[in-house]
Amino acid sequence: MHKLRAIIFILLSCIFLGCNYFKGEKSLARADISLMIKLVKTGIDQHYFDKNKGAELNRKLTQMELQHKFDSVSTDSAAKMITEMLRREAKDKHFNVMSFSSLPTKQEPKNKPAYSSTGISNVKILNNKIGYMKWDLCVAGEEAFTGLRKTLDSLSECEKLIFDISENPGGDGASSAFINQFLYKSKDYQTLLKKKCTGENNWHQSEVIFNYENGPTFFDKPVYIIISDKTFSAAEYFAFTAKEMKRATLLGKTTAGAGNPGNTFSFASPNTDTIFWMFIPNCQIITRDGKSIEGFGVQPDVTLKSSDWLNETLAYIAQKG
């Protein structure tokens, strides 16, 4: 009888302690979510380029809190909910909020693409002197520019060029500006795009200026750019500029439509091992005629439908002669 009472006491104690443990975990999660929301609101208030829209987004966040949308969710789920709301209401795919643990994980790391210093994963010369570049990330800086120059030098004898940016998520727009100087004889493309950022009253030139010096000449050679819905941000502007200037034929599918640059911010929770990360758009980019790709993307001139876009592109080029 005494043993039975002891067992019951132990079970009840475990249940009580377990409940308190989970209550503590939930309390910490709620505190982290509350902090994350405050940080997002502050980020929007201080950095988002549209003050009126930013105030509206912050009101939506407050409304979600009052409606207890975050009461029974994890910090990660709350971050995803916030991201979805911001993208939907602002129609801006650059908005992003994430939370993750700062502690090392025991899980096997996921395979991530290994980018070169130039962001280019494949360069080759195909039949009929067609140069091909698989450009997967927009990387800038002296090391990147040196590598990009070498890549273009290696294709200098080609009669046509293919830039495959179908999986390029963007990055630093200076990389496309560097390449552009070798593609355009006229400098008119440099004033196509203009930018205005948070706190600025006037629009200014968006394109970074590079001066062509003793490099390969592609001015009169046909250019083809492969794009998709995974083509994002700075990579989209490379395609957009080429299309607006009638410098290239675009093939594939409409790009993501993420045109507003921004800044990233990260913060550590004082209560847990959670790190908060966010991307807040802080600039707008439009053409000198007022056209924007934000929410629309860049449409291809030729839609690709097969499972092998490169071969389909080559077939199109051959057809055109």
Order of alpha helices (4+ residues) and beta strands (2+ residues): alpha-alpha-alpha-beta-beta-beta-alpha-beta-alpha-beta-beta-beta-alpha-beta-beta-beta-beta-beta-alpha
